[in-house]
Amino acid sequence: MRGERATVTPYPDGPLLLRGDVDIVTADGEPIERNRRTVALCRCGLSTIKPYCDGTHKVAGFRTDD
């Protein structure tokens, strides 16, 4: 994954897609395992696999501002 420029793409009413070279860490600075170049990060706060999205936003009716 090293070397690829990171991008974050917010999806309407859904997760943030993270692509590229970036480390994901907890609030305490502990690294979070990342096995893919592209990951979906939860923004609704309801995922059971935080920080990753599990699709719960759809069932919960999560909506983002335009």
C-alpha positions as CSV (number, residue, x, y, z in Angstrom):
1,M,0.0,0.0,0.0
2,R,2.9,2.4,0.4
3,G,3.4,5.1,-2.1
4,E,-0.1,5.5,-3.4
5,R,-1.6,9.0,-2.7
6,A,-4.5,8.8,-0.2
7,T,-8.0,10.0,-1.1
8,V,-11.2,10.1,1.0
9,T,-14.5,10.1,-0.9
10,P,-17.7,10.7,1.1
11,Y,-20.6,8.7,-0.3
12,P,-24.1,10.4,0.0
13,D,-26.0,8.7,2.9
14,G,-23.1,6.3,3.3
15,P,-19.5,5.6,4.4
16,L,-16.3,7.4,3.6
17,L,-14.2,5.5,1.1
18,L,-10.5,5.6,1.9
19,R,-8.1,4.7,-0.9
20,G,-4.3,4.8,-0.9
21,D,-1.4,5.1,1.6
22,V,-2.7,6.1,5.0
23,D,-2.5,4.5,8.4
24,I,-5.6,4.0,10.5
25,V,-5.2,4.3,14.2
26,T,-7.4,4.3,17.3
27,A,-8.0,7.4,19.5
28,D,-5.0,6.1,21.6
29,G,-2.8,5.9,18.6
30,E,-2.9,2.1,18.3
31,P,-2.7,0.9,14.6
32,I,-5.9,-0.7,13.2
33,E,-5.3,-3.6,10.8
34,R,-6.0,-2.8,7.1
35,N,-5.9,-5.6,4.6
36,R,-7.2,-3.8,1.6
37,R,-6.1,-0.7,-0.5
38,T,-9.7,0.6,-0.4
39,V,-11.8,0.5,2.8
40,A,-15.2,2.0,3.8
41,L,-15.2,3.9,7.1
42,C,-18.4,4.1,9.1
43,R,-19.9,7.6,9.5
44,C,-23.2,6.7,11.0
45,G,-21.7,5.4,14.2
46,L,-23.8,2.2,14.2
47,S,-21.4,-0.3,12.6
48,T,-20.6,-3.4,14.6
49,I,-17.1,-3.5,13.0
50,K,-16.0,0.1,13.6
51,P,-14.1,1.9,12.2
52,Y,-15.2,0.0,9.1
53,C,-18.7,0.2,7.5
54,D,-21.0,-2.9,7.7
55,G,-23.9,-1.4,5.9
56,T,-26.0,-0.6,9.0
57,H,-26.4,3.0,7.7
58,K,-28.9,1.7,5.2
59,V,-31.2,0.0,7.7
60,A,-30.9,2.9,10.1
61,G,-31.8,5.5,7.5
62,F,-28.6,7.5,7.9
63,R,-28.6,10.7,5.8
64,T,-25.9,13.2,5.1
65,D,-26.3,16.9,4.2
66,D,-26.1,17.7,0.5
